[in-house]
């Protein structure tokens, strides 16, 4: 049986990916008070995590697909950390190439310390070349972003929660620098975002979880089955978190049976956690949906 402890919140209003009609007006006009109320409700009801994505700049020609709004995750999660006590603070996702591993270890280590060890690092290698170019990261930084991302993951793992980290890798090499404050967690969870087989392989080999997007149930089934047949899966010392999501809105109040069936289907696929998009006409309605979902027997 699932419970709020298995659910994450795809926080409304923080990003507006997809067609405009996918987002209600109240989400487009989201306020700090709305975000606090939703985070506090999730915290009170026992939800596992809330999410915030990262993009620095979006070209207008891709806004219809990716959306043009992305709240900064460090600022946003820090703001919400101060109003909550237990819900985990998840980046969904940081683009590894946009920051040095020690920048991530310092910035999110500080958040981890201030929040009492509640950070989950959702991480990915990125795919928007225009954004890489904007940040002066074109050329090899983009074409080699997979290999660089793998090295960055190893470097962050060697650094997070350590005052005097040391790492010597293919792309990153450092020692003899104090990182203070550092994270409370020495093994901060890494959840890899993406929709490719390579992202799943990266999760199996280097991380604690995989949180894909934009994949059908059939695609997920095939990819997970293939991953389970690999030596890397057999070599894991801990189970891989499969943090799945449904690309459509769920309505626990209006269609509780359908909501339960949808979520149950994802857990049948192997999900260990499920991040939710909820149908809601207002902040109050959204919180009511959180309460209804928490009460569903699935």
Secondary structure, DSSP 8 states (H G I E B T S, - for coil): ---GGGEEE--TTSB--S-GGGS-HHHHT--HHHHHHHHHHHHHHT--EEEE---S---GGGHHHH-S-B--HHHHHHHHHTT-SSSEEEES-EEGGGS-HHHHHHHHHHHHHHHTS-EEEEEE----HHHHHHTT--THHHHTHHHHHHHHHHHHHHHTT-TT--EE-SS-EE-S----S--S-SS-EEEEEESSHHHHHHHHHH-SEEEE-S--HHHHHHHHHHHHTSHHHHH-SS--EEEEE-SS-B-TTT-HHHHHHHHHHHHHHT-SEEEE-B--SSHHHHHHHHHHHHH---
